[in-house]
Amino acid sequence: MKTMNSYMEEAEEVILHTYNRFPVVFERGDGVYLEDTQGKKYLDFAAGIAVFALGYHYPGYDAALKNQIDKIIHTSNLYYNVPMGEAAKKLAACSGMDKVFFTNSGTEAIEGAIKAARKYAYTKDGCTDHEIIAMNHSFHGRSIGALSVTGNPHYQEAFKPLMGGVKFADFNDLESVKAQITGKTCAIIMETVQGEGGIYPADKDFLEGVKAICEEKDILLILDEIQCGMGRTGKMFAWQDYGVKPDIMTCAKALGCGVPVGAFILNEKTAGNSLVPGDHGTTYGGNPFACAAVSKVFDIFENDHIIDHVNEIAPYLEEKLDQLVEKYDFLDTRRGKGMMQGLVVKGHPVGDIVKKSLKNGLIVISAGSDVLRLVPPLVIEREHVDEMIGKLETVLEEV
Ligand SMILES: Cc1ncc(COP(=O)(O)O)c(C=O)c1O
């Protein structure tokens, strides 16, 4: 049998080294478990970074994809296809928003959101010097546009000059947002729950305050739900728990539950006054194969009450994590919502805990500099929470 090392060495010869990957080669998944090429099983509490909301091979999901493969997997945006319309209808219904543009990734959804916001402002006043306010410690992607609104100087530095007209404010600090507003501000962009930055949910007052400013000044509110959306926080979209609706929402990751697809979704006001034919496009966006996945994901969410399940299991997950925080001095606090949880680790490198967990058959990831991030498949049961806690405790005892 070929060793994992030989797979890794062969990959390193030809794959551009932009990730310091963990030394494991995964070959298959089943439910909430992954298996490497040597047959070792891992309990997956990372879900491909909040992608596999339904775990691996959820009943009916594979069949829907296979069925679409047998029909057609691509046509192009020059024509209509059936799954595109169906998927968009379900996404619009779940979000209460109006018009969908499908993309291939979260980053590309952010690009589209930025363009829609700029075009909206341009349509109003014909000016080309509009500004966007983004948040410190945010993450929106690595393309030049998305990186420009990503509040992490370390990611940005080597790639300057970035897109102009971006100002940064502090998340959950309304005064700092107000201080950045000018007559040129066209949009405020933020994650409803900051993910990569360290699992920080927006405060209700903050989000309501930002929304009020946006309404008063006709500034567009862009909420990035790429990581926190699709049921993860106990609502289909995290903003639905705040009663604050965005003008533009971005979505990806669990939207296709493993098939690469994203979307930006506009309300009627924005859709009717921004992008028109010729303004934006993508070859694969709205691809029937990806949209068949999206459509099936929404059906499963509805028919199998996935969000009810999140709300049933998440309190148990929180309770168990809180017990760890009480027990171990170096676990400072727990933050998060639903099945998007972070444990703040003090005085010990979080990466070491991640590595040791992997060795112990548990997949967890980090966020920010000191947060252990848990974003499991939404279909985990109590027994999986217990198993995770058992495996993690073995590591924490060692630490
Ligand atoms: C909140 C948020 N926005 C945008 C992105 C970028 O999405 P993608 O990696 O699909 O391009 C991510 C990815 O981690 C994310 O977490």
The ligand as a Tripos MOL2 file, in Angstrom:
@<TRIPOS>MOLECULE
LIG
   16    16     1     0     0
SMALL
NO_CHARGES

@<TRIPOS>ATOM
      1 C1        -16.3980   34.8280    6.2550 C.3       1 LIG1
      2 C2        -15.6860   34.3790    5.0210 C.ar      1 LIG1
      3 N1        -15.7870   35.1080    3.9060 N.ar      1 LIG1
      4 C3        -15.1770   34.7330    2.7720 C.ar      1 LIG1
      5 C4        -14.4210   33.5820    2.7140 C.ar      1 LIG1
      6 C5        -13.7900   33.1740    1.4220 C.3       1 LIG1
      7 O1        -14.4930   32.0840    0.8870 O.3       1 LIG1
      8 P1        -13.8050   31.0720   -0.1420 P.3       1 LIG1
      9 O2        -12.6560   30.4430    0.5600 O.co2     1 LIG1
     10 O3        -14.9060   30.1030   -0.5060 O.co2     1 LIG1
     11 O4        -13.3820   31.8570   -1.3260 O.co2     1 LIG1
     12 C6        -14.2800   32.8020    3.8550 C.ar      1 LIG1
     13 C7        -13.4410   31.5950    3.8330 C.2       1 LIG1
     14 O5        -12.9830   31.1070    4.8330 O.2       1 LIG1
     15 C8        -14.9270   33.2070    5.0480 C.ar      1 LIG1
     16 O6        -14.8200   32.4940    6.1690 O.3       1 LIG1
@<TRIPOS>BOND
     1     1     2 1
     2     2     3 ar
     3     2    15 ar
     4     3     4 ar
     5     4     5 ar
     6     5     6 1
     7     5    12 ar
     8     6     7 1
     9     7     8 1
    10     8     9 2
    11     8    10 1
    12     8    11 1
    13    12    13 1
    14    12    15 ar
    15    13    14 2
    16    15    16 1
@<TRIPOS>SUBSTRUCTURE
     1 LIG1         1 GROUP 0 **** ****
